[in-house]
């Protein structure tokens, strides 16, 4: 089966192309990604609906992937605690080859179909946990093996790939296939495929957190106040909800109660 993500680029002679044309051409291809993601919103909606139900029963979400796909899962998972004040145990990203593979490629790590389940097993999986396999090609053995074994153990599974009729879709209760077509640099799935995966993961985790009450109105009222910029942002959020307060009063309340949400709740 020919994979669209591995087919030849629409562009020739990149090494002799003027810089402005290079940049404009990359941007032209990138503009196709949002449209491709839009096509899979119904599939994402079905998945998130069930995911919320699982979380309400105490479930967690695990991303498994290799290379760029694994790194994107880890990136999304790592943003959840500071953005939404959620436990880092709620969404976990795992990459073939372990943490060292985040920065450097680990040769052959993605070729072991048994390793993902071993990595997942360290987290003592429970009935309502969900496994989301990420693979641009849709055929990475690390991801395939993890999803297959997860299904065999009765866990809910989903997949995120960038080719139609992907192999990993066969082992996903909720398959998501974002067809982005050939990459600008032939086979370089860190480009359009990576962008598409990032967009879909943003949609999944953000909508999940909103449904779990981690956002009030349009504000991340549970965010961690880990630096001066975020404290200032928190104060301004409070003032937008409670304009009768001064900046100093809002800052004092934020320091006392520890979160924007707790301050606002005191006045409602």
Buried (B, 14 or more C-beta within 10 A) or exposed (E): EEBBBBEEBEBEEBEEBEEEEBEEBBEEBBEBBEEBBEEBEEBBEBBBEBBBEBBEEEBBBBBBBBBBBBBBBBBBBBBBBBBBBBEEEBBBBBBBBEEEBBEEEBEEBBEBBEBBBEBBEEEEBEEBBBBBBBBBBBBBBBBBBBBBBBBEBEBBBBBBBBBEEBBBBBBBBBBBBBBBBBBBEBBBBBBBBBBBBBBBBBBBBBBBBBBBEBBBEEBBBBBBBEEEEBBBBBBEBBBBBBEEBEEEBBBBBBEEBBBBBBBBEEEE
